[in-house]
């Protein structure tokens, strides 16, 4: 149960349990939280502690307690686990399982040999984990490559789903309507201001599968409005020459997940039964050279070079009057190499407006991908 610890002084209690490594205090920083590296004193085990100011959770106290309670019960080999939670007067502290194997794209680029079968095995792990979440009534809502980390540096390490900052517990018989996720991985029904459900995760897995097989995103346009139109219409192609050596089975698998109609879209269970996942139709041909070249070109380490501008999508949502959805302000997040914030308070509107002004002054060009054509 979540009997929050209101000890005084709280930090003294926290430091009795964990030794925060001074040289690596700041593990990463998101917009509304920090993740610090710590060592559990009783076991000498390294953990990640996510520190969230309560100001970022104002008005969400009851719902966040319920969601954390469910996340605390998640135990799956491909999901970063929430191991403990503490509370002070000003912060929530989430003790998370530490994963140290690096990001998905980095591992692919570093490989010398990479095949469809490798991609199939990765997607199999992701599907299995997301099916587990869906069976528990949890929708992740922000699945993307940056949230897929390797548990360790071992070559056969599991892939781990991280960052449940936008996850939602799906009430029985209800649908969700909050605009959330990362642009480019968001399902059409979210952009279209339609109610949605766990099917949005399956769409995102389709987008991830697409990228894993070619190295570039299925939707791209320097004009934001045209980009959104592509997603809304589910307009994507298997471009030559990048897809020439990819099997028809892989393309069929992606088409079933990137189905515009969520009622016709594959569920995780259906996707797990597809021959590209459960059979032997995934090819063993080495596609590393092409895929890694495109990943390096389109997903550069420079995090400011993003085709999918989060601020622009927030503005798009506001035009669709999504800013007053059931759960408050829009929750579109920008890509970041670490754990993101839990919620996006309305008070960050000023920061978004400043970013919009920068875009209008010409700085938007720094946020575009290089063309993959």
Residue frames relative to the residue before (quaternion, step in Angstrom):
aa qw qx qy qz dx dy dz
X 1.0000 0.0000 0.0000 0.0000 0.00 0.00 0.00
X 0.4418 -0.6948 0.5052 0.2586 3.54 -1.26 0.45
X 0.0979 0.7540 -0.6371 0.1262 3.55 0.19 1.26
X 0.2816 -0.8128 0.4852 0.1573 3.56 0.02 1.32
X 0.4054 -0.7267 0.5135 0.2095 3.54 -1.04 0.87
X 0.0325 -0.8015 0.5969 -0.0148 3.56 -0.42 1.20
X 0.1382 0.8306 -0.5211 0.1396 3.54 0.80 1.07
X 0.1752 -0.7851 0.5881 0.0844 3.56 -1.17 0.57
X 0.4965 -0.3760 -0.7613 0.1804 1.52 -1.02 2.26
X 0.5140 -0.6832 0.4233 0.2999 3.58 -0.87 0.94
X 0.6550 0.5432 -0.3374 0.4026 3.58 0.83 -0.93
X 0.5842 0.5692 -0.3752 0.4404 3.57 1.10 -0.56
X 0.6453 0.5076 -0.3115 0.4785 3.58 1.02 -0.83
X 0.6487 0.5246 -0.3201 0.4489 3.58 0.90 -0.91
X 0.7078 0.4585 -0.2686 0.4655 3.57 0.89 -0.88
X 0.5571 0.5702 -0.4059 0.4468 3.59 1.21 -0.18
X 0.7159 0.4401 -0.2381 0.4869 3.56 1.17 -0.60
X 0.8119 0.1750 -0.0469 0.5550 3.57 1.02 -0.82
X 0.2673 -0.7193 0.6198 0.1645 3.50 -1.21 0.72
X 0.2270 -0.7898 0.5570 0.1205 3.57 -0.47 1.20
X 0.4053 -0.7534 0.4682 0.2212 3.53 -0.52 1.23
X 0.4046 -0.7737 0.4280 0.2335 3.61 -0.38 1.20
X 0.6815 0.4914 -0.3049 0.4484 3.60 0.99 -0.71
X 0.7705 0.2738 -0.1437 0.5575 3.55 1.21 -0.43
X 0.1343 0.8403 -0.5182 0.0855 3.56 1.09 0.67
X 0.7751 0.2805 -0.1682 0.5407 3.57 0.75 -1.00
X 0.2175 -0.7940 0.5605 0.0898 3.55 -0.25 1.32
X 0.7184 -0.2823 0.1642 0.6142 3.54 1.05 -0.85
X 0.2474 -0.7690 0.5755 0.1277 3.53 -1.23 0.46
X 0.1834 -0.7553 0.6207 0.1034 3.53 -0.93 0.96
X 0.7519 -0.3873 0.2653 0.4629 3.54 -1.29 -0.14
X 0.8275 0.1521 -0.0410 0.5389 3.60 0.98 -0.79
X 0.7637 0.2707 -0.1910 0.5540 3.58 1.14 0.36
X 0.2365 -0.7221 0.6245 0.1806 3.49 -1.37 0.28
X 0.1880 -0.7415 0.6283 0.1416 3.54 -1.18 0.58
X 0.0752 -0.8156 0.5738 -0.0024 3.54 -0.64 1.14
X 0.4505 -0.6755 0.5226 0.2602 3.53 -1.19 0.65
X 0.0295 0.8081 -0.5846 0.0660 3.56 -0.84 0.99
X 0.2893 -0.7283 0.5942 0.1811 3.54 -1.31 0.41
X 0.3817 -0.7094 0.5454 0.2314 3.55 -0.81 1.02
X 0.4415 -0.7525 0.4188 0.2519 3.56 -0.48 1.19
X 0.6825 0.5170 -0.3052 0.4168 3.59 0.93 -0.81
X 0.7997 0.2747 -0.1202 0.5202 3.59 1.11 -0.65
X 0.3402 -0.7444 0.4848 0.3084 3.60 1.30 -0.31
X 0.4134 0.7049 -0.4630 0.3432 3.57 1.20 0.54
X 0.3900 -0.7192 0.5273 0.2292 3.57 -0.95 0.91
X 0.0167 -0.7798 0.6256 -0.0169 3.55 -1.04 0.85
X 0.3621 -0.6733 0.5862 0.2683 3.54 -1.34 0.17
X 0.1440 -0.7862 0.5976 0.0632 3.57 -0.85 0.97
X 0.1984 -0.7821 0.5848 0.0841 3.55 -0.63 1.19
X 0.1597 -0.8038 0.5719 0.0370 3.56 -0.63 1.19
X 0.0375 -0.8305 0.5537 -0.0483 3.57 -0.44 1.26
X 0.3707 -0.7194 0.5363 0.2394 3.62 -0.65 1.02
X 0.5025 -0.6713 0.4530 0.3028 3.57 -0.92 0.87
X 0.5350 0.6256 -0.4072 0.3957 3.56 1.19 -0.42
X 0.6414 0.5238 -0.3212 0.4594 3.58 1.16 -0.58
X 0.7222 0.4300 -0.2237 0.4935 3.57 1.27 -0.35
X 0.3160 0.7863 -0.4906 0.2029 3.57 1.25 0.16
X 0.8081 0.2245 -0.2053 0.5044 3.54 -0.86 1.05
X 0.7016 0.4498 -0.2510 0.4923 3.58 1.30 -0.14
X 0.3108 0.8158 -0.4659 0.1442 3.59 1.29 0.08
X 0.7001 0.4769 -0.2891 0.4459 3.59 0.81 -0.95
X 0.6921 0.4786 -0.2900 0.4559 3.57 0.88 -0.93
X 0.6621 0.5051 -0.3293 0.4450 3.60 0.96 -0.80
X 0.6120 0.5397 -0.3574 0.4544 3.59 1.06 -0.64
X 0.6568 0.5070 -0.3054 0.4672 3.56 0.99 -0.83
X 0.6806 0.4960 -0.2969 0.4501 3.58 0.90 -0.91
X 0.6550 0.4988 -0.3188 0.4696 3.58 0.96 -0.81
X 0.6047 0.5641 -0.3544 0.4366 3.58 1.06 -0.71
X 0.6706 0.4732 -0.2941 0.4898 3.58 1.00 -0.80
X 0.6537 0.5179 -0.3191 0.4501 3.59 0.90 -0.91
X 0.6057 0.5708 -0.3465 0.4327 3.56 1.13 -0.67
X 0.6826 0.4867 -0.2816 0.4667 3.59 1.17 -0.53
X 0.5240 0.6516 -0.4174 0.3558 3.59 1.22 -0.26
X 0.0823 0.7701 -0.6261 0.0904 3.55 -0.79 1.06
X 0.2907 0.7357 -0.5547 0.2581 3.54 -0.20 1.29
X 0.5504 -0.6691 0.3963 0.3036 3.55 -0.94 0.90
X 0.7406 0.3699 -0.2265 0.5132 3.60 1.21 -0.31
X 0.6481 0.4630 -0.3244 0.5103 3.58 1.22 0.47
X 0.4423 -0.6722 0.5264 0.2747 3.55 -0.88 0.98
X 0.2817 -0.8167 0.4866 0.1295 3.55 -0.56 1.16
X 0.3687 -0.6564 0.6115 0.2434 3.49 -1.30 0.58
X 0.1895 -0.8496 0.4879 0.0644 3.56 -0.36 1.25
X 0.8006 -0.0764 0.0584 0.5915 3.59 1.09 -0.56
X 0.1602 -0.7750 0.6038 0.0954 3.52 -1.27 0.34
X 0.0613 -0.7722 0.6323 0.0135 3.54 -1.07 0.85
X 0.1738 -0.7838 0.5894 0.0895 3.52 -1.23 0.45
X 0.1113 -0.7396 0.6576 0.0906 3.53 -1.13 0.72
X 0.7165 -0.4149 0.3064 0.4697 3.56 -1.24 -0.12
X 0.7985 0.3188 -0.1415 0.4907 3.58 1.07 -0.68
X 0.8050 0.2431 -0.0989 0.5320 3.62 1.15 -0.48
X 0.2692 -0.6476 0.6677 0.2498 3.46 -1.49 0.21
X 0.1480 -0.7758 0.6091 0.0721 3.57 -1.05 0.81
X 0.1049 -0.7968 0.5948 0.0212 3.55 -0.55 1.20
X 0.2233 -0.7665 0.5916 0.1122 3.56 -0.68 1.13
X 0.0757 -0.8349 0.5447 -0.0242 3.54 -0.42 1.29
X 0.5788 -0.5336 0.4873 0.3779 3.51 -1.29 0.46
X 0.3342 -0.7500 0.5376 0.1919 3.58 -0.90 0.93
X 0.0861 -0.7661 0.6355 0.0425 3.55 -0.90 0.98
X 0.1323 -0.8480 0.5132 -0.0089 3.56 -0.80 1.04
X 0.5152 0.6968 -0.3904 0.3108 3.58 1.23 0.17
X 0.5693 -0.6274 0.3750 0.3765 3.57 1.25 -0.04
X 0.6517 -0.5425 0.3830 0.3663 3.51 -1.36 0.20
X 0.6791 -0.5289 0.3535 0.3663 3.51 -1.28 0.62
X 0.7002 0.4806 -0.2908 0.4407 3.59 0.73 -1.01
X 0.6193 0.5533 -0.3483 0.4347 3.57 1.00 -0.80
X 0.6622 0.5137 -0.3039 0.4532 3.57 0.94 -0.90
X 0.6483 0.5183 -0.3224 0.4551 3.58 0.96 -0.82
X 0.6625 0.5108 -0.3042 0.4556 3.57 0.91 -0.94
X 0.6855 0.5009 -0.2837 0.4458 3.57 1.00 -0.85
X 0.5630 0.6070 -0.3902 0.4029 3.58 1.18 -0.46
X 0.3403 -0.7122 0.5629 0.2451 3.54 -1.20 0.42
X 0.7636 0.2133 -0.1043 0.6005 3.53 1.30 -0.35
X 0.1223 0.7881 -0.5844 0.1497 3.58 -0.71 1.10
X 0.0547 -0.8273 0.5579 -0.0380 3.55 -0.77 1.07
X 0.6962 -0.4113 0.3804 0.4488 3.51 -1.39 0.03
X 0.6445 0.5361 -0.3275 0.4359 3.56 0.95 -0.87
X 0.6107 0.5335 -0.3495 0.4694 3.57 1.07 -0.68
X 0.6590 0.5025 -0.2987 0.4733 3.56 0.95 -0.92
X 0.6331 0.5428 -0.3230 0.4474 3.57 1.00 -0.84
X 0.6591 0.5076 -0.3061 0.4628 3.57 0.96 -0.85
X 0.6293 0.5277 -0.3260 0.4683 3.57 1.06 -0.76
X 0.6905 0.4735 -0.2804 0.4695 3.56 0.83 -0.99
X 0.5812 0.5717 -0.3703 0.4453 3.59 1.11 -0.63
X 0.6638 0.4969 -0.3022 0.4701 3.59 0.92 -0.88
X 0.6577 0.5102 -0.3069 0.4615 3.56 0.97 -0.89
X 0.6524 0.5149 -0.3088 0.4625 3.58 0.93 -0.89
X 0.6500 0.5219 -0.3194 0.4507 3.56 0.93 -0.88
X 0.6776 0.4859 -0.2896 0.4701 3.58 0.96 -0.86
X 0.6811 0.4758 -0.3001 0.4686 3.60 0.90 -0.87
X 0.5965 0.5362 -0.3640 0.4735 3.61 1.07 -0.61
X 0.6139 0.5433 -0.3329 0.4659 3.58 1.02 -0.79
X 0.6621 0.4957 -0.2990 0.4760 3.57 0.95 -0.90
X 0.6722 0.5033 -0.2990 0.4532 3.56 0.86 -0.95
X 0.6337 0.5280 -0.3291 0.4598 3.58 1.02 -0.73
X 0.6820 0.4453 -0.2707 0.5132 3.57 1.23 -0.52
X 0.5423 -0.6435 0.3860 0.3780 3.56 1.30 0.04
X 0.5538 0.6020 -0.3903 0.4226 3.58 1.21 0.44
X 0.1427 -0.7604 0.6300 0.0677 3.55 -0.94 0.97
X 0.4166 -0.7380 0.4722 0.2427 3.59 -0.67 1.08
X 0.1220 -0.8667 0.4657 0.1306 3.58 0.98 -1.00
X 0.7814 0.2340 -0.1838 0.5486 3.62 1.16 0.08
X 0.2011 0.7896 -0.5486 0.1876 3.56 0.93 0.89
X 0.2272 0.7364 -0.6035 0.2046 3.54 -0.88 1.05
X 0.6844 -0.5098 0.3091 0.4198 3.61 -1.12 0.46
X 0.6389 0.5470 -0.3391 0.4214 3.60 1.00 -0.72
X 0.6845 0.4515 -0.2756 0.5017 3.58 1.23 -0.39
X 0.6075 0.5113 -0.3525 0.4953 3.57 1.30 0.26
X 0.0213 0.8213 -0.5622 0.0944 3.55 -0.36 1.28
X 0.4355 -0.6672 0.5315 0.2876 3.54 -1.19 0.54
X 0.5456 -0.6480 0.4277 0.3154 3.53 -0.98 0.90
X 0.8006 -0.0247 0.0511 0.5965 3.58 0.97 -0.86
X 0.6344 -0.5324 0.3962 0.3963 3.55 -1.31 -0.01
X 0.4199 0.7098 -0.4673 0.3185 3.59 1.24 -0.05
X 0.5694 -0.6293 0.4082 0.3364 3.56 -1.00 0.82
X 0.7502 0.3578 -0.2023 0.5180 3.58 1.07 -0.73
X 0.2624 0.8001 -0.4992 0.2043 3.58 1.20 0.48
X 0.5161 -0.6198 0.4983 0.3183 3.54 -1.18 0.64
X 0.3842 -0.6463 0.5933 0.2876 3.52 -1.28 0.46
X 0.1915 -0.8031 0.5613 0.0580 3.56 -0.98 0.90
X 0.3274 -0.7054 0.5930 0.2087 3.55 -1.04 0.84
X 0.0601 -0.8058 0.5891 -0.0031 3.55 -0.81 1.03
X 0.7892 0.3857 -0.2543 0.4046 3.50 -1.44 -0.07
X 0.0627 0.7992 -0.5889 0.1028 3.53 -0.09 1.33
X 0.2210 0.8306 -0.4870 0.1553 3.55 1.19 0.55
X 0.7738 0.2861 -0.1712 0.5385 3.59 1.10 -0.61
X 0.3643 0.7469 -0.4916 0.2603 3.59 1.23 0.21
X 0.1521 -0.7909 0.5911 0.0440 3.53 -1.17 0.63
X 0.3575 -0.6954 0.5787 0.2319 3.53 -1.03 0.82
X 0.2970 -0.7801 0.5315 0.1438 3.55 -0.59 1.18
X 0.3102 -0.7540 0.5522 0.1738 3.55 -0.53 1.19
X 0.5974 -0.5921 0.4050 0.3584 3.54 -1.08 0.74
X 0.8525 0.1549 -0.1273 0.4827 3.55 -0.86 1.00
X 0.6647 0.4821 -0.3165 0.4751 3.60 1.23 0.12
X 0.2626 -0.7287 0.6051 0.1842 3.51 -1.33 0.32
X 0.4389 -0.6920 0.5146 0.2524 3.54 -1.27 0.42
X 0.1455 -0.8140 0.5578 0.0705 3.54 -1.21 0.46
X 0.4682 0.6815 -0.4565 0.3286 3.61 1.21 0.02
X 0.4251 -0.6773 0.5389 0.2648 3.56 -0.99 0.87
X 0.2486 0.7749 -0.5422 0.2090 3.57 -0.43 1.16
X 0.5339 0.6104 -0.4741 0.3430 3.53 -1.31 0.25
X 0.5001 -0.6214 0.4995 0.3380 3.54 -1.31 -0.20
X 0.5240 -0.6495 0.4393 0.3325 3.61 -0.75 0.99
X 0.7256 0.3806 -0.3123 0.4808 3.55 -0.99 0.88
X 0.7470 0.2836 -0.1792 0.5741 3.57 1.22 -0.51
X 0.5152 0.6635 -0.3957 0.3712 3.57 1.33 -0.10
X 0.4768 -0.6861 0.4801 0.2673 3.56 -0.96 0.92
X 0.6485 -0.5505 0.3566 0.3864 3.61 -1.12 0.61
X 0.6576 0.5357 -0.3305 0.4140 3.58 0.91 -0.82
X 0.6025 0.5402 -0.3627 0.4621 3.58 1.17 -0.49
X 0.6788 0.4765 -0.2843 0.4810 3.58 0.90 -0.93
X 0.6968 0.4908 -0.2651 0.4509 3.58 1.09 -0.71
X 0.4508 -0.7061 0.4373 0.3270 3.59 1.29 0.16
X 0.4492 0.6607 -0.4748 0.3691 3.57 0.99 0.81
X 0.5750 -0.5592 0.4447 0.3987 3.60 -1.12 0.49
X 0.0699 -0.8119 0.5796 0.0046 3.55 -1.04 0.72
X 0.2307 -0.7668 0.5882 0.1133 3.53 -1.30 0.31
X 0.8170 -0.2485 0.1860 0.4860 3.57 -1.22 -0.49
X 0.5000 0.6648 -0.4224 0.3600 3.60 1.22 -0.29
X 0.5601 0.6055 -0.4029 0.3966 3.62 1.14 -0.44
X 0.6167 0.5400 -0.3475 0.4553 3.60 1.09 -0.64
X 0.6509 0.5205 -0.3203 0.4504 3.57 1.02 -0.80
X 0.5920 0.5423 -0.3553 0.4787 3.58 1.10 -0.66
X 0.6708 0.5070 -0.3030 0.4486 3.58 0.84 -0.97
X 0.6296 0.5175 -0.3359 0.4722 3.59 1.02 -0.74
X 0.6136 0.5406 -0.3419 0.4630 3.58 1.09 -0.65
X 0.6471 0.5085 -0.3097 0.4762 3.58 0.98 -0.86
X 0.6466 0.5119 -0.3139 0.4705 3.58 0.96 -0.88
X 0.6380 0.5271 -0.3246 0.4580 3.59 0.96 -0.86
X 0.6210 0.5472 -0.3282 0.4553 3.56 0.99 -0.87
X 0.6936 0.4799 -0.2804 0.4583 3.57 0.80 -1.04
X 0.6451 0.5444 -0.3275 0.4246 3.60 0.97 -0.83
X 0.7284 0.4357 -0.2373 0.4726 3.58 1.14 -0.55
X 0.7936 0.2411 -0.1603 0.5352 3.61 1.19 -0.20
X 0.4680 -0.7163 0.4177 0.3055 3.59 1.16 -0.46
X 0.7405 0.2992 -0.2217 0.5595 3.60 1.23 0.06
X 0.5871 -0.6165 0.3938 0.3466 3.62 -1.15 0.50
X 0.5552 -0.6326 0.4243 0.3339 3.60 -1.10 0.60
X 0.7572 0.2740 -0.1602 0.5709 3.58 1.19 -0.53
X 0.1841 0.7801 -0.5768 0.1578 3.55 -0.76 1.06
X 0.2758 0.7147 -0.6226 0.1598 3.52 -1.03 0.87
X 0.4815 -0.6755 0.4736 0.2958 3.57 -0.97 0.80
X 0.6502 0.4473 -0.3042 0.5335 3.56 1.28 -0.31
X 0.4433 -0.7359 0.4439 0.2548 3.56 -0.53 1.20
X 0.6456 0.5326 -0.3313 0.4356 3.58 0.91 -0.85
X 0.6664 0.4869 -0.3008 0.4778 3.58 1.00 -0.81
X 0.5982 0.5544 -0.3539 0.4578 3.57 1.11 -0.67
X 0.6752 0.4853 -0.2958 0.4702 3.58 0.88 -0.93
X 0.6260 0.5421 -0.3340 0.4502 3.55 1.07 -0.76
X 0.6171 0.5382 -0.3417 0.4613 3.58 1.03 -0.76
X 0.6794 0.4872 -0.2941 0.4631 3.57 0.87 -0.96
X 0.6558 0.5289 -0.3135 0.4381 3.58 0.90 -0.94
X 0.7331 0.3885 -0.2184 0.5137 3.58 1.07 -0.76
X 0.3418 -0.7472 0.4867 0.2967 3.58 1.32 -0.16
X 0.2981 0.7654 -0.5056 0.2640 3.55 0.95 0.96
X 0.2652 0.7345 -0.5859 0.2165 3.55 -0.46 1.23
X 0.2424 -0.7736 0.5756 0.1074 3.53 -1.21 0.57
X 0.3489 -0.6635 0.6081 0.2615 3.52 -1.35 0.32
X 0.1745 -0.8679 0.4597 0.0709 3.52 0.39 1.37
X 0.3546 -0.6744 0.6076 0.2242 3.51 -1.23 0.72
X 0.6054 -0.1590 -0.7776 -0.0596 1.61 -2.06 1.44
X 0.4384 0.7575 -0.4217 0.2370 3.57 1.29 -0.18
X 0.7612 0.3471 -0.1885 0.5143 3.58 1.12 -0.65
X 0.3854 0.7582 -0.4660 0.2438 3.59 1.23 0.05
X 0.7606 0.3714 -0.1944 0.4957 3.59 1.01 -0.79
X 0.5373 0.6068 -0.4077 0.4206 3.59 1.29 0.24
X 0.5263 -0.6792 0.4216 0.2898 3.55 -0.92 0.94
X 0.5840 -0.5625 0.4558 0.3670 3.55 -1.25 0.49
X 0.5984 0.5732 -0.3597 0.4289 3.57 1.10 -0.63
X 0.6460 0.5106 -0.3191 0.4691 3.58 0.99 -0.81
X 0.6560 0.5047 -0.3075 0.4695 3.57 0.97 -0.84
X 0.6339 0.5248 -0.3243 0.4664 3.58 1.02 -0.78
X 0.6234 0.5435 -0.3231 0.4599 3.56 1.01 -0.84
X 0.6781 0.4893 -0.2889 0.4662 3.57 0.87 -0.96
X 0.6494 0.5327 -0.3206 0.4379 3.59 0.94 -0.86
X 0.6546 0.5052 -0.3173 0.4643 3.60 1.05 -0.67
X 0.6876 0.4460 -0.2844 0.4974 3.59 1.11 -0.57
X 0.7320 0.3526 -0.2157 0.5415 3.58 1.03 -0.74
X 0.2397 0.7570 -0.5413 0.2765 3.51 0.92 1.08
X 0.4939 -0.6939 0.4395 0.2853 3.58 -0.73 1.07
X 0.7107 0.4205 -0.2451 0.5080 3.58 0.93 -0.89
X 0.3547 -0.7737 0.4761 0.2212 3.63 -0.39 1.12
X 0.6121 0.5503 -0.3578 0.4410 3.59 1.17 -0.43
X 0.7021 0.4144 -0.2515 0.5216 3.59 1.25 -0.43
X 0.5080 0.6653 -0.4059 0.3667 3.57 1.27 -0.32
X 0.5618 -0.5993 0.4538 0.3455 3.56 -1.10 0.74
X 0.3452 -0.6596 0.6206 0.2460 3.52 -1.21 0.62
X 0.6754 -0.4616 0.3550 0.4526 3.57 -1.25 0.12
X 0.6399 0.5350 -0.3281 0.4435 3.56 0.98 -0.81
X 0.6614 0.4880 -0.3060 0.4805 3.58 0.94 -0.83
X 0.6527 0.5237 -0.3169 0.4464 3.57 0.95 -0.86
X 0.6380 0.5357 -0.3197 0.4515 3.58 1.04 -0.76
X 0.6913 0.4655 -0.2717 0.4812 3.58 1.19 -0.51
X 0.4740 0.6683 -0.4506 0.3545 3.59 1.26 -0.10
X 0.5735 -0.6359 0.3914 0.3371 3.61 -0.95 0.83
X 0.5950 0.5615 -0.3797 0.4319 3.62 1.12 -0.47
X 0.7031 0.4083 -0.2432 0.5290 3.56 1.24 -0.50
X 0.8098 0.2986 -0.1341 0.4869 3.57 0.70 -1.08
X 0.7127 0.4371 -0.2531 0.4868 3.59 1.20 -0.39
X 0.5934 -0.5761 0.4333 0.3580 3.55 -1.18 -0.61
X 0.3825 0.7539 -0.4639 0.2648 3.58 1.11 0.61
X 0.5317 0.6078 -0.4202 0.4140 3.62 1.22 -0.21
X 0.3980 -0.7579 0.4735 0.2073 3.56 -0.72 1.11
X 0.4036 -0.7171 0.5263 0.2142 3.54 -1.27 0.55
X 0.4079 0.7197 -0.4759 0.2987 3.60 1.22 0.16
X 0.4753 -0.6815 0.4845 0.2738 3.56 -0.99 0.90
X 0.0319 -0.8056 0.5912 -0.0216 3.59 -0.61 1.16
X 0.2974 0.8126 -0.4677 0.1803 3.57 1.28 0.25
X 0.6609 0.5394 -0.3351 0.4001 3.58 0.78 -0.96
X 0.7067 0.4563 -0.2667 0.4704 3.57 0.84 -0.97
X 0.6974 0.4850 -0.2837 0.4449 3.59 0.80 -1.02
X 0.6831 0.4844 -0.3025 0.4552 3.59 0.84 -0.93
X 0.6226 0.5377 -0.3459 0.4511 3.60 1.03 -0.72
X 0.6815 0.4765 -0.2864 0.4758 3.58 0.96 -0.84
X 0.6137 0.5362 -0.3523 0.4601 3.60 1.03 -0.72
X 0.6761 0.4896 -0.2976 0.4633 3.57 0.88 -0.94
X 0.6733 0.4988 -0.2913 0.4616 3.57 1.08 -0.69
X 0.8034 0.3408 -0.1379 0.4684 3.55 0.89 -0.96
X 0.7589 0.2466 -0.1632 0.5802 3.58 1.22 -0.32
X 0.0065 0.8450 -0.5330 0.0429 3.53 0.77 1.12
X 0.6193 -0.5575 0.4155 0.3646 3.55 -1.24 0.53
X 0.5736 0.5699 -0.3868 0.4433 3.56 1.18 -0.49
X 0.2825 -0.8259 0.4641 0.1505 3.54 -0.07 1.29
X 0.5964 0.5606 -0.3821 0.4290 3.58 1.22 -0.23
X 0.6282 0.5046 -0.3433 0.4826 3.59 1.25 -0.24
X 0.2285 0.7813 -0.5346 0.2270 3.56 0.14 1.32
X 0.3911 -0.7070 0.5329 0.2514 3.56 -0.89 0.88
X 0.7357 0.4033 -0.2146 0.5000 3.54 1.04 -0.78
X 0.1375 -0.8342 0.5323 0.0430 3.55 -0.01 1.33
X 0.3894 -0.7592 0.4724 0.2209 3.56 -0.43 1.23
X 0.6404 0.5393 -0.3365 0.4310 3.57 0.94 -0.85
X 0.6447 0.5280 -0.3256 0.4467 3.56 0.95 -0.84
X 0.6707 0.4925 -0.3088 0.4606 3.58 0.98 -0.79
X 0.5941 0.5454 -0.3678 0.4630 3.58 1.07 -0.67
X 0.6445 0.5056 -0.3235 0.4736 3.58 0.97 -0.82
X 0.6244 0.5373 -0.3320 0.4596 3.57 1.04 -0.80
X 0.6495 0.5158 -0.3110 0.4640 3.57 0.98 -0.87
X 0.6526 0.5160 -0.3256 0.4492 3.56 0.95 -0.82
X 0.6283 0.5229 -0.3414 0.4639 3.55 1.04 -0.69
X 0.6818 0.4426 -0.2737 0.5142 3.57 1.17 -0.56
X 0.4466 -0.7197 0.4209 0.3246 3.56 1.36 0.16
X 0.3479 0.7333 -0.5039 0.2954 3.53 0.98 0.89
X 0.4934 0.6991 -0.4183 0.3048 3.58 1.20 -0.20
X 0.7346 0.3570 -0.2223 0.5325 3.58 1.24 -0.33
X 0.1980 0.8070 -0.5274 0.1771 3.57 0.99 0.85
X 0.7766 -0.4008 0.2298 0.4283 3.52 -1.33 0.19
X 0.7812 0.3435 -0.1755 0.4908 3.56 1.03 -0.71
X 0.7077 -0.4613 0.2769 0.4579 3.59 1.15 0.41
X 0.8299 -0.2392 0.1629 0.4770 3.53 -1.18 -0.58
X 0.6634 -0.5170 0.3648 0.3994 3.54 -1.25 0.51
X 0.2266 -0.8037 0.5435 0.0856 3.54 -1.06 0.78
X 0.2126 0.7597 -0.5723 0.2240 3.56 0.91 0.93
X 0.1273 -0.8048 0.5768 0.0575 3.58 -0.80 0.96
X 0.4172 -0.6827 0.5387 0.2640 3.53 -1.15 0.63
X 0.6113 -0.5718 0.4007 0.3726 3.54 -1.19 0.53
X 0.0536 0.7829 -0.6151 0.0762 3.57 -1.00 0.89
X 0.4972 -0.6911 0.4322 0.2974 3.62 -1.00 0.69
X 0.7535 0.3435 -0.2139 0.5182 3.61 1.17 0.04
X 0.7407 -0.3482 0.2901 0.4959 3.57 -1.28 -0.15
X 0.3098 -0.7572 0.5465 0.1786 3.56 -0.90 0.94
X 0.6985 -0.4483 0.3534 0.4315 3.50 -1.38 0.06
X 0.5652 -0.6109 0.4374 0.3405 3.57 -1.23 0.47
X 0.8037 -0.0115 0.0517 0.5927 3.56 0.86 -0.94
X 0.3524 -0.7232 0.5526 0.2177 3.58 -1.20 0.49
X 0.2381 -0.7984 0.5343 0.1433 3.61 -0.18 1.20
X 0.6094 -0.5807 0.4035 0.3587 3.54 -1.20 0.61
X 0.5930 0.6092 -0.3712 0.3733 3.58 1.10 -0.56
X 0.5914 0.5646 -0.3816 0.4311 3.61 1.24 -0.17
X 0.3639 0.7501 -0.4864 0.2614 3.59 1.25 0.11
X 0.6181 0.5627 -0.3475 0.4248 3.59 1.01 -0.79
X 0.6487 0.5130 -0.3154 0.4654 3.57 0.99 -0.87
X 0.6426 0.5184 -0.3269 0.4598 3.58 0.99 -0.80
X 0.6513 0.5182 -0.3224 0.4509 3.57 0.98 -0.83
X 0.6220 0.5290 -0.3381 0.4679 3.57 1.09 -0.71
X 0.6480 0.5070 -0.3164 0.4722 3.56 1.01 -0.82
X 0.6237 0.5392 -0.3386 0.4534 3.56 1.07 -0.75
X 0.6414 0.5177 -0.3222 0.4656 3.57 1.01 -0.78
X 0.6248 0.5320 -0.3377 0.4611 3.57 1.05 -0.74
X 0.6309 0.5317 -0.3339 0.4557 3.55 1.01 -0.83
X 0.6872 0.4966 -0.2871 0.4458 3.54 0.88 -0.97
X 0.6702 0.4917 -0.3038 0.4656 3.58 1.17 -0.46
X 0.6845 -0.5195 0.2710 0.4337 3.54 1.26 0.20
X 0.5419 0.6488 -0.3995 0.3547 3.58 1.23 -0.16
X 0.4504 0.7003 -0.4467 0.3273 3.57 1.26 -0.13
X 0.5729 0.6159 -0.3833 0.3815 3.59 1.11 -0.59
X 0.6290 0.5414 -0.3422 0.4405 3.59 1.12 -0.50
X 0.7000 0.4634 -0.2623 0.4759 3.56 1.27 -0.24
X 0.5522 0.6122 -0.3958 0.4046 3.57 1.19 0.35
X 0.4903 -0.6195 0.5220 0.3214 3.50 -1.19 0.58
X 0.5054 -0.5441 0.5436 0.3912 3.50 -1.29 0.24
X 0.5445 -0.6108 0.4510 0.3566 3.56 -1.08 0.66
X 0.3153 -0.7544 0.5443 0.1876 3.55 -1.01 0.83
X 0.4841 0.6815 -0.4290 0.3422 3.54 1.28 -0.03
